[in-house]
Amino acid sequence: MSCKRKEKAAVVSQEQIAENIYSMWIQTEEISDFAVPGQFISMYTEDQSKLLPRPISLCEIDREKKRLRVVYRVTGKGTGTEQFSRLRPGESIQILGPLGNGFPMEPGTGKKVCLIGGGIGVPPMLELSKQLHAEKQLVMGYRDELFLTEEFEKNGTLYIATEDGSAGTPGNVMDAIAQKGLSPEVIYACGPAPMLRAVKSYAEEKHILCYVSMEERMACGVGACLACVCRTPEIDAHSQVHNKRVCKDGPVFLSTEVEI
């Protein structure tokens, strides 16, 4: 049974935390009660020319205060995300959620786990780092400017990789893992396809259980339109082809379930 709800949520706070990266807390009625790490919400603009919502991953979940935090990138002028960035406390936004399936906690509980985030795949790993009871190695990759590092440091041992070499290990998350000699038993990862492809290959080579959260362009967000499918070794019961719907069957998959 689906727990998703459509709500008009109030903006509690909004701030820019890096270049084109914004953090927004919103007040919900019910969605925060059901949300788990790895899920996302669809956020609607007031612009009638933009009929489709924008899928935004959940960064933090505060069930006690019934609030959700989203950290998102503004992708250009006139975009839905640019409109979100102009919202101020007290204003409201239409949201639908929680959507998708989250990260499975049980496989990593009590284990040595590595949480890997890259780019805008960094924010979804924060709530997982808070809720997962394990020995946590947090490997976050950035192009240059860092964000959310203080929050991550409270929830595990943080390792940073930057493409421009300005902080942490020069290069990408796999370079950081190699340089620091990390050897996890379970991996959770979210980021762009090239990063996930490298993580998946590494996990298979080392025989490590690995879960990946796929980033795909979505339209409906509920599995009806098939706009966000990814390739799979097995035939999907819904479409009868080698596809899975990232929004509905994912965004979190066992790495062996998907081709990246």
Secondary structure, DSSP 8 states (H G I E B T S, - for coil): ----EEEEEEEEEEEEEETTEEEEEEE-SSHHHH--TT-EEEE--S-TT--S-EEEE--EEETTTTEEEEEEE--STTSHHHHHHT--TT-EEEEEEEESB---SGGGTTSEEEEEEEGGGSTHHHHHHHH--SEEEEEEEESS---SHHHHHTSSEEEEEETTSSSSEES-HHHHHHHHT---SEEEEES-HHHHHHHHHHHHHHT-EEEEE-----SSSSSSS-TTEEE-SS--TTTSSSEEETTTT-BEEEGGG---
